[in-house]
Amino acid sequence: MKKIFVKDIMVPLHKYATVHEESLLIHAIRALEEAQRAFEESPYVHRAVLVYDDSRRIVGKLSQWDVIRSLEPKYDLLGDLRSTSLSGLSPEFLKSMMEKENLWQEDLDAVCNRVAKNRVKDVMYRPSEGEKIEEDATLGAALHMFVIGHHQSLLVTKGKEIVGILRLTDVFKLLCERMKQCAIQ
C-alpha cells in the first residue's frame, strides 16, 4: 500500500484564508466569510484564518473559538483555557465560575462594537511547536498528533517555513473513504 504523506492532504498556504496581524478583527471575520462563500467553488472550507506578519510569515491562527472567546475579556484572567477544557471540570464548577467571574453580562451589541475594533494579533492563537508537522511526515504521524493533542488542525512546515495547514476534517474524510473502499473488497 502506498504511504500517504502530509503534503498529499494539506491545504496549501496560498489556498487558505489569511490576514495581517495588524488588521482589525472585523477584517478577519470578513476574510473568513469570503473564504466560506468561495467554498462552493473550492473543496476547501475554512473555519479559521491564518495570520501573517510584515515578513509574510505565518505567526498565528484565528479560529471561530478565538473570536468568541475575545468577546468576554475576563477569560484572559482565568489562564490557559485550552488546557482547562481538558481537565474534566464538572458542569457545576463551570456554572459557578461563570457566576463568580460575572461572565457574559455586558450587552451583546456593546461587546460586538468594542471587539470589532480589536487587532487580530490581540485575539489570535499562537500555535506551539507541538502543533506543527513537517510536510514529509506520514499520515500516521499526523494522526498521532491529532489524537494526543486534540487538535483541529496542524500547521505544515517545510524546514522552518509554514507551507500549509492539515485539517482534521480532511484527514477524517480521507480515512472514511478508505474504510468504505475496504468494506467493498
N, C-alpha and C positions, 0 to 999 in steps of 0.2 A: 504494500500500500504506500502511496506517495505521501511524504511528510508534508504537513501544512505549516507554513511559517506566518508569523505575524504580518509581514508585509503583504501577504496574499489576501488578507481580510481587512486590514486597516483602511480607514478613510484618509486619503492623502490630505495634507495640510491645506493645499490650495482649493480643496472642495469643501472645506469646513468653515462655518461662520467664525469670523474673527472681529476683534475690536481693539482699539488702542487703550492702554491702561488709564490714560488721562481723560477718556471720553466720559460723558455723563452717563449715568445708569440708564436713563431713558433711551439713549442712543443704542446701548447694548440690547435693551429689550426690543427695540425696533429691528436691529440686526438679526436677532433670534426669530422674530416674527417673519421677517423677509426670507430667512433660510427655511422656515417651516412651510411658507407659501410655495417655495420652489420645490418642495417635496414631491408634488405631483409630477414634476418633470425630472426628478432625480431619485435614485434608490436610497439616498441618504437623508434621514430625518435628524434634525438637530435638537437636542434637549439642553445644550449648553453652548456657550460662546467661548472660544479660546482667546486669551488676552495677550497682546504683544506689547513690547516696549519700543523705544525710539530706534533700537537696532533691528527691529522686526523679529526679535527672538520671543518665543512663547514663554511667558512668565507666570501664567495662571489660567484658571478656568472660572467661568461664571455660569453657575447652573441655576435652574429654577429654584432649588433649595436655598442657594446663596441669596437670591433676590428676596425670597420670602423671609429668611432669617434677618435680613437687613431692615425689614420693616419695624422690627422691635429691637431697638438698640440695647435694651437691658440684657439681652442674651450675651453680649460681649462681656458682661460682668460675671457670667456663670462659667467661664473657662471653655475648654475644648469640647464642644457639643458633639463632634463626630465620635469621639471615644465614649462619651457619656451615653450615647444612644445604644452602645453595645454592652453596657454594663448590667442590664437586667433590672432596671429600676421599676418599681411597682407603679401601676396606674394611680394609686392613692398618693404616692410620693410626687409623681409628676403633676397631679392636680394641686397638691399643696404648694409646690414650687411656683406654679402659675399664680396662685392666690397670694403667697408670701411676697413674691417679687413684683406683684401688681402688673403682670404682663398683659398686653393686648387691651389696654384700657383707653388708649387715645383713639379719637375719631379716625376712621379709615381714610377719609378724604385728606385730612391734615397729614396723616402718615405718608400717603402717596405723594402729596405735594412736596414734603420735606425730603423724602428718599429719592425722588426723581432727579434731584439736584446733586446727589452724591456722585463721586467719581468711581469708576469701575475699580480702580486699584484699592479703594477703601472697602469694597464689598466682596471682591473676588477671592477665590480659594487658591492658595499656592500649593500645588501637589508636591509631595515628598519624593525622594528618590525611589521609595518603595512603590510608587505609582507610575513608574516609567519602565518601559521594556524595549529592548533592542529589536529592531525590525527583523533581524535574522533569527530571533528566538522562535521556538516551536510553539504550536498551539497548546501543547501540554504545559509548557512553562507559563503561558498566559493564563490558562485555566487555573493553575495553581495560585497565581497571584490574585485572580478574581475571587476564588474561594477563600483564601486566607485573609485577604484584605477587605472583603465585602465591597469591592469597587464596582462602579457602574461603567467606568472607562479607564483606560490606561493611556498615557502619552507614549507615543512610539518614537524612539530615538535612532539616529544613525550617527554613531560616535557621540558627540556632545550636543548635536543639533536635533531638535524635535521636528519630525517629518510627517507626523500624522497622529491619529487617535484610533485606538482599538476600543470599540464599544461592546459591552456585554450583549446588547441586543443583536448585534451582527454575528457574534460568536454563537449565541443561542440559536439563531436562525440556521446557521451552518450545521450545528450539531443535530437539530431536529430534522433537517433534510437528509443527513447521513443516516440517522436512525430509521427514517421511513424507507430509505433505499435498502437498508439491511433487512427490514421486515419483509420486503418483497422477495428477497432471494431465498 
